[in-house]
Amino acid sequence: MEKCLKKLDHELKDEKEIKPSSNIVEKPTIFTSKRLNSSIIASETTRIFCALIIALLVVLSYVDYAIFGRNIVRAESVVASRPLYILLLTDVTIVFARLYLENRGGYNSLEEEEEIMPQAQDDNGHNWIQAVKVLERGLVVYQAIRGIFIDFSFYAVVVICGLSFL
């Protein structure tokens, strides 16, 4: 019995000594979770402003009144018929444009944070780096859904209030 325990103890020590190589260098890309999350948060006011403009164009399309001698938005236009698609497209465009401009402009504060962490293991040998990545991706999904909901809410409030005054 003692021989068996010594053998198991020796095998456990050998497993603890073997560590996966942490010399892998990851090149920061444009679509990291941290960059995407910060881009979604930073573009919030721009996205809300675009939602307000789209909502006002939809309200103007229902007025059918010629402003400055011309009807700016017709009721058959894409803005009036599919405004939520336009709003979703502008949201995605704004977020990706901010990502591209930050990457092109040499935005380095996030790159410093994205250095590979050393192997974060607890006493039981669990690796928590994968858990952190999953949590970061979950945060990005949460921020994206939150941003879309806020933009659609602003759009809906302006359209409902604008059409109720007509």
N, C-alpha and C positions, 0 to 999 in steps of 0.2 A: 504494500500500500504506500509506504514511504517512497519507494522508487518511482511509483506512478506519479505521486505528487511532485517530486523533484523534477521529473521529466516535463510535467505540465508547466511548472514554474519556469523552467529553463526555456520552453517554447514561447511562453508569454514574454519573457525578457527579450528574446530574439525578435518577436513581432514589434515590440516597442522601439527597438533600435532601428528597424527598417522604416524609413519615412519616404513618402512620395517626393519626387524631386520638385522643389519649388523654384527652380531656375527658369521656368517657362516664362518668356516675356510676351505679354499681350500688348498689341499695338492698340491704342485708343482709337475707336472708330466714331463715326458721326452718330450712330444710333445706340449709344449706351443708355442704360436705364437712368442714370443720374442726369445726363444731358437732356434726355427727353422729358424727365420730370421737371427740371428747372425751366425748360423752354415752355412747357405747358403753363407753369405758374407765372412766368414772366410775361407771357403774351395775353394774359387775361383781359387787361383793359383794352387792348387793340381788338380782341375778338368781340368784346361786348360792344364796342363802338361800331364794328362792322354789322353786328346783329341789329343794332338800332337803325343803321342806314338801310339795311335790307327790309326791316319792318316798315320804315317810313315809305320806301318805294312801293311796297305792297299796298299800303293804305292809299297812296297816291294813285295806284292803278285802279282802285275801286271808285275813286272820285270822278275819274274821266273828265277832268277839267283842264283846259289848255292853260298851262302856266308859261308865261313869256311867249304866247302865241303858238305854242307847240304842246302836244300831249307827250309828256316825258316818258311815261310808262303806260303801255297799252295793257288791257286786261288779258290779252292773249299771249303776252310775253312770258319768257321762262321764269323771270323773277316773280311774276304774279301767279303762275300756275304751279311751280315747284319751288317754293321759297325755302323749305327746310333742307332740300338737297343742296341748294346754293349756299345756305348757311353752313352746312356740314362741310362742304367743299372749301369754303373760305377759312373755316377753323383749321382744317388739316393743312391748307396751304400756308397759313400764318405760322403754325407751329413748325412745319418743316423749313420754311424760309428762315425763321429764327435759328433753328439748328444749323442750317447751312452757313448763315452769316457768322455765327459764333465760331464754327469750325474754321471757316476761311479767315476770320479776323485774328486767329491765334489766341483765342480765349484760353488761358492756361490755368486758371484757378481750379477748374474741374479736373484737368489732366493730372494735377498734383495729387488730388484725392483718389484718382483711379489707379494708383500704383498698386501692384499686387501685394496683398497683405501676406505676411508669413503664415504658415499653416497654423490656424487657430484651432487647437484641439483642447478638449477638456481632459479631466483625469481618466475618463472612460474611453478615450480615443476617438470621440465623435468629432467629425469635421463640420464646422459651422459655416464655412464659406458658401456652400451651396444653399444653405438656408437663407443667408443674407441676400444672395442673388434672387431667390424666389420672392422674398419680401420686397425687394426693390422693384421687381417686375409687377408685383401686386399693387404697389403704391402707384406705379405709372398707370395701370389700368384704372385704379380708383380716381386719380387726378383727371384722366381723359374723360371718364364718365361724368365726373363732377363738372368739368368744364363744358361739356356738351349740354348737360342739364341746365347750367346757369345761362348759357347763351340762348338756348331754346326758350327758357323762362322769360328772359328780357324781350325776346322776339314776340312771344305770345302776349305779354302784357301790353306792349306798344300796339300791336295789331288789334287786340280786343278793345283797348281804350280808344284808339283812333277810329275804329269802325263804329263804336257806340256813339261817338260825337257826330257822325254823319247823319 
